[in-house]
Amino acid sequence: PLALDEFETVKHDYDELEAQKADLTKSIHDLREIVRRINRESTRRFRETFDAINQQFQELFPRLFNGGQARLVLTDEKNLLETGIEIIAQPPGKRLQSINLFSGGEKAMIVISLIFSIFLIKPSPFCLLDEVDAPLDEVNVDRFNRMVRELSKKTQFILITHNKKTMETCDSLYGITMQEPGVSRVISMNLH
């Protein structure tokens, strides 16, 4: 009788462990399937979004630069969830090259055209840009301002800038001054 009781206890424990093992095996299988589905959907969405932004970037870049061409290139087409993205550009009169080889102002304009391209794919009610015009020369500030003006027909832009030309294109201007140490004062002006 003692051996039978011991056997029943061990068998019960064994059956319980087998049930837990089967449950864990099923859970692992289910989780792997969920991960596969998520990866498929993520890959599909990434590809769709990448292609849309790349197309928009290829169209917007020549408008902002008055010519030239640019595109986005995936560093690993076979693994979209871990790939990098390179920006290849050719402003007018330059050769096609990676963004790393351009001057600061050129890099800024290239990135601005990419930011606007992304923004045009997924617009929002407002866009905040903090001193993106700082490294730009006068010609590129004019191009930047024209693009902001065009895009501001559908979106409100909040620009933080020290550039007088950019300030002149704004509808409203807010300035922060400090007449005495530690005390900031807001000045507002409607320009149009």
Residue pairs with C-beta under 8 A, 6 or more apart in sequence:
39 81
42 81
43 80
43 81
46 80
46 81
47 80
49 121
50 72
50 74
50 80
50 85
52 121
53 72
53 114
53 117
53 118
53 121
54 71
54 72
56 117
56 118
56 120
56 121
57 70
57 71
57 72
57 113
57 114
57 117
58 69
58 70
58 71
59 117
60 113
60 116
60 117
60 120
61 68
61 69
61 70
61 89
61 110
61 113
61 117
62 68
62 69
63 147
64 109
64 112
64 113
64 116
64 143
64 144
64 147
65 91
65 92
65 109
65 113
65 143
66 92
66 143
67 91
67 92
68 89
68 90
68 91
68 92
68 94
69 89
69 90
69 96
70 87
70 88
70 89
70 90
70 110
70 113
71 88
72 85
72 86
72 87
72 88
72 114
73 85
73 86
73 87
73 88
74 80
74 83
74 84
74 85
74 86
75 83
75 84
75 85
75 86
76 82
76 83
76 84
77 83
86 98
86 99
87 98
87 99
87 110
87 111
87 114
88 96
88 97
88 98
88 99
89 96
89 97
89 99
89 102
89 106
89 110
90 96
90 97
91 102
91 106
91 109
91 110
94 102
99 107
99 110
99 111
102 110
104 135
105 135
105 136
105 137
105 140
107 135
108 132
108 133
108 134
108 135
108 136
108 140
109 136
109 140
109 143
109 144
112 132
112 144
112 147
115 129
115 132
116 147
116 151
119 127
119 151
119 155
120 151
123 154
123 155
124 155
125 155
125 156
126 155
126 156
126 157
126 158
127 151
127 155
127 156
127 157
127 158
128 157
128 158
128 160
129 148
129 157
129 158
129 159
129 160
130 160
131 160
131 161
131 162
132 144
133 141
133 144
133 145
133 159
133 161
133 163
133 166
134 161
134 162
134 163
136 144
136 163
138 165
141 163
141 165
141 166
142 165
144 166
145 165
145 166
145 169
148 157
148 159
148 166
148 169
149 169
151 157
159 166
159 170
161 167
167 173
168 191
170 191
171 190
171 191
171 192
172 188
172 189
172 190
172 191
173 188
173 189
173 190
173 191
174 186
174 187
174 188
174 189
175 186
175 187
175 188
175 189
176 184
176 185
176 186
176 187
177 184
177 185
177 187
178 184
178 185
179 185
